[in-house]
Amino acid sequence: MTPPAPSNSDVVVVGGGHNGLAAAAYLGRAGYSVTVLEQAPAVGGAAVSAQAFEGIDARLSRYSYLVSLMPRSIREDLGLDISLIRRRYSSYTPVPGTDRGLLIDAEDAERTKASFEAIGAGDDYMRWLDFYRDTQVIAASLFPTMTEPMMTKAEFRRLLDLASPGRNLYGRFIETPIVTLVNETFENDIVRGVVLTDALIGTFPDGDDDSAMRACFLYHVIGGGTGDWDVPTGGMGSVSSALERAAREAGATIVTGAHVTSIGDDSVVNFSQDGQQFSTQARLVISGASRRTVYELAGKSFPERDIEGAQVKVNLMLTRLPQLADTTVTAEEAFGGTFHINESGTQLASAIAQAQSGNIPDVIPCEIYCHTLSDRSILGPELQNTEAHTLTVFALNVPHSLIADRDPDEVREDLQARVLRSLNSVLAEPIEDCVMQDASGKPCIETKTTIDLENALGLPGGNIFHQPLTLPYIPDEVTINTPATKWGVNSGLPHILLAGASAVRGGGVSALGGHNAAMAALEILREG
Ligand SMILES: Cc1cc2nc3c(=O)[nH]c(=O)nc-3n(C[C@H](O)[C@H](O)[C@H](O)COP(=O)(O)OP(=O)(O)OC[C@H]3O[C@@H](n4cnc5c(N)ncnc54)[C@H](O)[C@@H]3O)c2cc1C
């Protein structure tokens, strides 16, 4: 039974995603009264686990699945019991139309080198090492600053220039269009694609402006100071549960099923629950919901143009892993890291061009991850002793605008069929032969389009980061005159801070938005 919301609090947090919970935990620990209002029956937002299939005892990470960007310092500050599993295989990428692929084995440099040579990319191997040595330097110098006040652009540039003098890290990784950087660095089409996908997760080029792609790439290579993407033990729900526990232990009141309907200029927050209307007064409002939602709730017109996501997520429950066309790797190796499908540089460019001209790509590029190869604790005891596995497909280059006006059920079915066709193109047998059936005999396949994400989570246009990502510095034209600007949590409305993914460094499962909003809030509340 969810507690009633108090009539007033120091801080009201709108939205109990993992970032809203992190903000609540920090502020509660600092002695402030905090109320979190979450519209869904449970907290966690896009960082949740769910029993997705009727009668199947498996709790899948329903939306987000890997953790990279959550700093150890936040886990320690809040005493979060979160364990992360490092994966041995970074990625496997079949070469389309052949029975060979590129395997990146983080523990076997010789095998990785041989794999580059086997697909005709031997010359790119040393370039690959150099390139990722550079991203490691960026990660090591930049990531620790994510929990500090924002840098100006000049400070940011200086940090990267000093990190590796002579390597032009800022010019190459921050200012150069990402496709140009990748094409100038690598020759092989598969290698180019593997590198480029990090710029395309949840992102789509906006005409000639690729700044969100560059930011997306940067955030994909700096996490934890190494750029590793780890599997959360127990699934993504365990991350949000740990934050929920921390917030409650810090004294926060968490109210679920509470849909915020408006935020007044006087920081009165109105919400509906079980068909009734309530109000609660805050000294300060923090939003874990998107920036666009903040504007809607405040009754202001959103100053930017439409926001959209561009991905399809497909969750599957398998009786066993499928056989691959490539017999030189095992399915456990190929699915042990990120399995790229139809993601060569040429295929990505072609899919982007098709989508930009208004068509869903013929061949949808996608990538797959298998949670249960790293962590079987998400399966019930009976399934643990079988060959059952979960599989998560994240498909790219399907902008929301291409599907927004279509019937949600019909478009979901269409995209699911296209994604499975793309997957099947690199397998030795149809994936359908390996799919488990639920208690009603239905195939265990769950597909989430951008329409579904907007409806279920309030993600604008299904954008997984709430809005296009931006680089982690304060632009020259912005004056740093408020705690909100200083910490990158400025909503644009004076009485509301952003804690969620819309905060400058808030995208992904990182708790950074929550941490940074709490730091800004502390400065404001202490000033009185
Ligand atoms: C399919 C998918 C895959 C992803 N994969 C990864 C991944 O592997 N790794 C990674 O790091 N990131 C991933 N991401 C991105 C990441 O999940 C999000 O950026 C992150 O979870 C955002 O957290 P948040 O707390 O800022 O916001 P959200 O999780 O969006 O939470 C916002 C909360 O606000 C609530 N809310 C909204 N409006 C209202 C209202 N009016 N009243 C009350 N409550 C409201 C929502 O219900 C929600 O609970 C993925 C996202 C998706 C969708």
PDBQT file of the ligand as one rigid body, heavy atoms in Angstrom, charges set to zero:
ROOT
HETATM    1  C1  LIG A 601      14.675   0.236 -24.644  1.00  0.00    +0.000 C 
HETATM    2  C2  LIG A 601      15.728   0.986 -23.853  1.00  0.00    +0.000 A 
HETATM    3  C3  LIG A 601      16.993   0.437 -23.731  1.00  0.00    +0.000 A 
HETATM    4  C4  LIG A 601      17.982   1.135 -23.029  1.00  0.00    +0.000 A 
HETATM    5  N1  LIG A 601      19.199   0.546 -22.804  1.00  0.00    +0.000 NA
HETATM    6  C5  LIG A 601      20.072   1.128 -21.972  1.00  0.00    +0.000 A 
HETATM    7  C6  LIG A 601      21.206   0.412 -21.494  1.00  0.00    +0.000 A 
HETATM    8  O1  LIG A 601      21.393  -0.760 -21.773  1.00  0.00    +0.000 OA
HETATM    9  N2  LIG A 601      22.062   1.077 -20.657  1.00  0.00    +0.000 N 
HETATM   10  C7  LIG A 601      21.868   2.375 -20.282  1.00  0.00    +0.000 A 
HETATM   11  O2  LIG A 601      22.702   2.934 -19.558  1.00  0.00    +0.000 OA
HETATM   12  N3  LIG A 601      20.770   3.059 -20.683  1.00  0.00    +0.000 NA
HETATM   13  C8  LIG A 601      19.867   2.456 -21.483  1.00  0.00    +0.000 A 
HETATM   14  N4  LIG A 601      18.715   3.099 -21.830  1.00  0.00    +0.000 N 
HETATM   15  C9  LIG A 601      18.515   4.484 -21.373  1.00  0.00    +0.000 C 
HETATM   16  C10 LIG A 601      18.183   4.530 -19.896  1.00  0.00    +0.000 C 
HETATM   17  O3  LIG A 601      17.328   3.467 -19.546  1.00  0.00    +0.000 OA
HETATM   18  C11 LIG A 601      17.497   5.844 -19.545  1.00  0.00    +0.000 C 
HETATM   19  O4  LIG A 601      18.231   6.929 -20.063  1.00  0.00    +0.000 OA
HETATM   20  C12 LIG A 601      17.387   5.981 -18.040  1.00  0.00    +0.000 C 
HETATM   21  O5  LIG A 601      16.787   4.833 -17.468  1.00  0.00    +0.000 OA
HETATM   22  C13 LIG A 601      16.588   7.217 -17.720  1.00  0.00    +0.000 C 
HETATM   23  O6  LIG A 601      16.323   7.216 -16.336  1.00  0.00    +0.000 OA
HETATM   24  P1  LIG A 601      15.550   8.432 -15.684  1.00  0.00    +0.000 P 
HETATM   25  O7  LIG A 601      15.387   8.103 -14.252  1.00  0.00    +0.000 OA
HETATM   26  O8  LIG A 601      16.229   9.681 -16.043  1.00  0.00    +0.000 OA
HETATM   27  O9  LIG A 601      14.156   8.479 -16.434  1.00  0.00    +0.000 OA
HETATM   28  P2  LIG A 601      13.039   7.384 -16.669  1.00  0.00    +0.000 P 
HETATM   29  O10 LIG A 601      13.570   6.025 -16.464  1.00  0.00    +0.000 OA
HETATM   30  O11 LIG A 601      12.425   7.711 -17.984  1.00  0.00    +0.000 OA
HETATM   31  O12 LIG A 601      12.021   7.675 -15.503  1.00  0.00    +0.000 OA
HETATM   32  C14 LIG A 601      11.140   8.767 -15.535  1.00  0.00    +0.000 C 
HETATM   33  C15 LIG A 601       9.984   8.411 -14.643  1.00  0.00    +0.000 C 
HETATM   34  O13 LIG A 601       9.098   9.513 -14.590  1.00  0.00    +0.000 OA
HETATM   35  C16 LIG A 601       7.794   8.993 -14.564  1.00  0.00    +0.000 C 
HETATM   36  N5  LIG A 601       6.880  10.054 -15.015  1.00  0.00    +0.000 N 
HETATM   37  C17 LIG A 601       6.836  10.650 -16.235  1.00  0.00    +0.000 A 
HETATM   38  N6  LIG A 601       5.859  11.557 -16.265  1.00  0.00    +0.000 NA
HETATM   39  C18 LIG A 601       5.267  11.552 -15.046  1.00  0.00    +0.000 A 
HETATM   40  C19 LIG A 601       4.180  12.261 -14.466  1.00  0.00    +0.000 A 
HETATM   41  N7  LIG A 601       3.495  13.192 -15.153  1.00  0.00    +0.000 N 
HETATM   42  N8  LIG A 601       3.841  11.991 -13.179  1.00  0.00    +0.000 NA
HETATM   43  C20 LIG A 601       4.518  11.063 -12.453  1.00  0.00    +0.000 A 
HETATM   44  N9  LIG A 601       5.536  10.346 -12.962  1.00  0.00    +0.000 NA
HETATM   45  C21 LIG A 601       5.910  10.600 -14.236  1.00  0.00    +0.000 A 
HETATM   46  C22 LIG A 601       7.842   7.809 -15.505  1.00  0.00    +0.000 C 
HETATM   47  O14 LIG A 601       6.775   6.909 -15.286  1.00  0.00    +0.000 OA
HETATM   48  C23 LIG A 601       9.187   7.216 -15.139  1.00  0.00    +0.000 C 
HETATM   49  O15 LIG A 601       9.112   6.263 -14.117  1.00  0.00    +0.000 OA
HETATM   50  C24 LIG A 601      17.698   2.410 -22.483  1.00  0.00    +0.000 A 
HETATM   51  C25 LIG A 601      16.403   2.927 -22.560  1.00  0.00    +0.000 A 
HETATM   52  C26 LIG A 601      15.423   2.220 -23.229  1.00  0.00    +0.000 A 
HETATM   53  C27 LIG A 601      14.036   2.792 -23.297  1.00  0.00    +0.000 C 
ENDROOT
TORSDOF 0
